[in-house]
Amino acid sequence: MFISYRRSDSAAFAGRLADFFDYNFQGLRVFFDLVAIEPGQDFVEAIRSRIASSEVVLVMMGPQWLGATDDSGQRRLDNPADFVRLEVASALSMGARVIPVLLDEAQMPGEHDLPDDLKALARCNAQFIRGAAFKRDAEHLGQFVNDFLAQSTKTITAPAQAPQRQAGSAVKDGLLSEINTYIATAVPGSFVTIESAGGNVVQFAWDGADSDIDTITMNLPFGGMSPDRIAIARQLLTEAYASNDPIDDEDYILLSLPADGAMLTRVTLDIFEHVFDELPDVPFSVMVEV
């Protein structure tokens, strides 16, 4: 399965859905660009290769999917070289099952809204993913995709992820268990510190005054990080997780995220891999403080 999305429009939703499939349908191979493209690999060729080996393509559509513009003010979908247009046009031409996924209040575009190579998208039956009903909507979509792929005879070829990032590994599953325990037992003002053997740290805190924990604040300290690493961190968190810019100063980045254990696990692994250039092969040290 391939997840197509525009980072400025639906990165957080797309990542959260990828996490949901990863933990709930472990036999299903999911292509999600942040972790599935190898360093230095040609992005366009990687996209075409993955779509060619995918039976299902989810097209994530937020409120800005249709009208997103580039720096010159031109609509991105009108550019034949736009990555999202390439992804969807390739999927349609290769005969994959293309499923538009409308996020919250997003509307399905009509044929007249789309360039010629995307017009068939307007005739594809859409599914809905709403933030307020994410688990229920994701389960409905996931069950359909799982059943559809179970009937497929197509051979899927895709490179393996780093072992530490696979469900079932001691690093990933141990981190998920610790974060879920924190979410289940957290009290306002408490925080959890996740530290690697190399001494790098990510923190999550619940600052809410209510008994329901819906969002958690990530705190990424800059202590000891070079300016280049800080820039990578800001870019990663803005493009992959934030619908608005993270709050940051000279000492740390703060970012509000859903209290979703799978998503917070991915955030942590992304930071250690792409910011700290470190993906431990032993479980993290996790400490909860009140």
C-alpha positions in Angstrom: 0.0 0.0 0.0 1.2 3.5 -0.9 0.2 6.6 1.0 0.2 9.8 -1.2 0.0 13.1 0.7 1.1 16.7 0.5 3.3 17.6 3.5 1.9 21.1 3.7 -1.6 19.7 3.8 -1.8 16.4 5.6 1.6 15.2 6.8 0.5 14.5 10.4 -2.7 12.7 9.3 -0.8 10.6 6.8 1.9 9.6 9.3 -0.7 8.7 11.9 -2.5 6.5 9.5 0.8 4.8 8.5 1.4 4.1 12.1 -2.1 2.7 12.5 -1.5 0.2 9.7 2.0 -0.6 10.9 0.7 -1.8 14.3 -2.7 -3.2 13.4 -2.0 -4.9 10.1 1.6 -6.0 10.4 1.5 -8.3 7.3 0.7 -5.3 5.1 3.7 -3.4 3.6 3.2 0.3 3.7 5.2 2.8 1.6 5.5 6.1 3.5 8.2 8.4 2.1 9.9 9.6 5.2 11.1 6.1 6.3 10.9 4.1 3.0 13.2 6.1 0.7 16.9 5.4 1.3 19.4 8.3 1.6 20.5 9.4 -1.9 17.8 7.4 -3.7 16.2 9.1 -6.7 12.8 10.2 -5.3 10.9 10.0 -8.6 12.2 6.6 -9.5 11.5 5.4 -5.9 7.9 6.7 -6.2 7.3 4.9 -9.5 8.8 1.7 -8.3 6.7 1.6 -5.1 3.5 2.4 -6.9 4.2 -0.3 -9.5 4.4 -2.8 -6.7 1.4 -1.5 -4.8 -2.1 -2.8 -5.0 -3.7 0.1 -3.1 -2.9 3.8 -3.2 -4.4 6.1 -0.5 -4.6 9.7 -1.7 -4.8 11.8 1.5 -6.8 15.0 0.9 -6.8 17.8 3.4 -8.4 21.2 2.9 -5.4 22.5 0.9 -4.8 19.5 -1.3 -6.5 20.9 -4.4 -5.5 24.6 -4.1 -1.9 24.3 -2.7 0.4 26.7 -4.5 4.2 27.0 -4.9 6.4 30.0 -4.1 5.3 31.8 -7.3 1.6 31.4 -6.5 0.9 28.8 -9.1 -1.3 25.8 -8.2 1.0 22.8 -7.6 -1.3 20.3 -9.3 -1.0 22.3 -12.5 2.8 21.4 -12.6 3.4 18.1 -14.4 6.5 17.6 -12.3 4.6 18.0 -8.9 5.3 14.9 -6.8 1.7 14.5 -5.7 0.5 14.7 -9.2 3.1 12.2 -10.3 2.1 9.8 -7.6 -1.6 9.9 -8.3 -1.3 9.9 -12.1 1.1 6.9 -11.9 -1.3 5.0 -9.7 -4.3 5.7 -12.0 -2.3 4.7 -15.1 -0.9 1.5 -13.5 -4.3 0.2 -12.4 -3.9 0.4 -8.7 -7.0 0.6 -6.4 -6.9 4.4 -5.8 -8.8 5.5 -2.7 -9.3 9.2 -2.0 -9.2 9.8 1.8 -10.9 13.0 2.8 -9.6 14.5 6.1 -12.1 16.2 8.4 -14.0 18.8 6.3 -12.1 18.3 3.0 -14.3 18.0 -0.1 -13.9 15.7 -3.1 -12.7 17.6 -6.2 -14.7 17.3 -9.4 -13.2 16.4 -12.8 -13.2 20.1 -13.9 -10.9 20.8 -10.9 -8.2 18.4 -12.0 -5.6 18.2 -14.8 -6.3 15.6 -17.5 -4.1 12.9 -16.1 -6.0 13.1 -12.7 -9.6 13.4 -13.9 -10.3 9.7 -13.2 -9.6 10.4 -9.5 -12.9 12.3 -9.3 -14.7 9.0 -10.1 -13.0 7.0 -7.3 -15.2 6.4 -4.2 -13.8 8.3 -1.2 -13.4 7.3 2.4 -13.3 9.7 5.4 -10.9 10.0 8.2 -11.9 12.5 11.0 -9.7 13.5 13.8 -12.5 13.2 16.3 -13.2 9.6 15.2 -9.8 8.6 14.0 -9.7 5.1 15.4 -13.1 4.1 14.1 -12.5 5.6 10.7 -9.1 4.1 10.4 -10.3 0.6 11.4 -13.0 0.8 8.7 -10.5 1.8 6.0 -7.9 -0.7 7.3 -10.2 -3.6 7.3 -11.2 -2.9 3.6 -7.6 -2.6 2.5 -6.6 -5.7 4.4 -9.4 -7.8 2.9 -8.7 -6.4 -0.6 -5.0 -7.3 -0.4 -5.7 -10.7 1.0 -7.4 -11.6 -2.3 -4.5 -10.2 -4.3 -2.0 -12.5 -6.1 0.4 -9.7 -7.0 4.0 -10.1 -5.8 5.2 -7.2 -3.7 8.8 -6.2 -3.6 10.0 -3.5 -1.2 13.2 -3.0 0.8 13.1 -3.9 4.4 13.1 -1.2 7.1 15.9 -0.9 9.6 15.2 -3.8 12.1 14.8 -1.3 15.0 11.9 0.3 13.2 9.9 -2.8 12.6 6.9 -3.8 14.7 8.1 -6.8 16.8 11.6 -5.4 17.5 12.6 -4.8 21.1 13.4 -1.2 20.4 10.2 -0.2 18.7 7.8 -2.3 20.7 9.5 -1.5 24.0 9.2 2.2 23.2 5.6 1.9 22.3 4.8 0.1 25.5 6.6 2.7 27.6 4.8 5.6 25.9 1.4 3.9 26.1 2.0 3.3 29.8 2.8 7.0 30.3 -0.4 8.1 28.4 -2.5 5.7 30.5 -1.1 6.9 33.9 0.0 10.5 33.3 -1.2 13.3 35.5 -1.0 17.0 34.7 2.5 18.3 34.9 4.1 14.9 34.4 6.6 14.2 31.7 8.5 11.2 30.2 12.2 11.4 29.2 13.4 9.0 26.5 17.2 8.7 26.3 19.5 6.7 24.1 22.8 5.2 25.1 24.5 8.1 23.3 22.9 10.6 25.7 20.4 12.1 23.3 17.0 13.0 24.7 13.4 13.5 23.7 10.7 14.4 26.2 6.9 14.3 26.2 4.8 16.2 28.8 1.2 16.5 29.7 0.4 20.1 30.7 -3.4 19.8 30.7 -5.5 20.5 33.7 -8.3 18.1 32.6 -8.6 14.4 33.3 -8.7 13.5 29.6 -5.3 13.4 27.9 -5.9 14.3 24.2 -2.6 16.1 23.3 1.0 15.8 24.5 3.7 18.4 24.2 7.0 17.2 22.7 10.1 18.9 24.0 13.3 18.5 22.0 16.3 20.2 23.8 19.0 21.7 21.7 21.8 21.2 24.2 24.9 20.0 22.4 23.3 20.0 18.9 25.0 21.8 16.0 23.2 24.5 14.0 22.9 22.1 11.1 21.2 19.5 13.4 18.9 22.1 14.8 17.9 23.1 11.2 17.2 19.4 10.3 15.1 19.1 13.5 13.0 22.1 12.6 12.5 21.0 9.0 11.6 17.4 10.0 9.0 18.4 12.7 7.5 21.2 10.5 7.1 19.1 7.4 6.2 15.7 8.9 4.2 16.6 12.0 3.1 20.2 12.3 0.0 21.8 10.6 1.4 25.0 12.1 5.1 25.9 12.9 6.4 24.4 16.1 7.2 26.8 18.9 10.9 27.1 19.4 13.6 29.3 20.9 17.4 28.9 21.2 17.1 26.0 23.7 14.4 23.7 22.5 11.4 23.0 20.2 7.9 22.5 21.6 5.3 20.7 19.4 1.8 19.7 20.4 0.9 16.2 19.2 -2.0 13.8 19.6 -1.8 11.5 22.6 -1.3 8.5 20.2 1.3 6.0 21.3 2.1 4.8 17.8 2.5 8.3 16.4 4.7 9.4 19.4 6.9 6.3 18.9 7.4 7.2 15.2 8.2 10.8 16.1 10.8 9.6 18.6 12.4 7.1 16.1 12.4 9.8 13.4 14.2 12.3 15.6 16.9 9.8 16.7 17.4 8.6 13.1 17.2 11.8 11.1 18.3 14.5 13.7 20.7 12.6 16.0 21.9 10.2 13.2 21.4 7.4 15.8 19.0 4.5 15.8 19.9 2.4 18.8 19.9 -1.4 18.6 19.0 -1.7 22.3 15.9 -0.3 24.1 15.9 3.3 25.2 16.1 4.4 28.8 12.7 5.7 29.8 12.0 7.7 32.9 8.7 9.2 34.1 8.7 12.2 36.4 5.9 14.1 38.1 
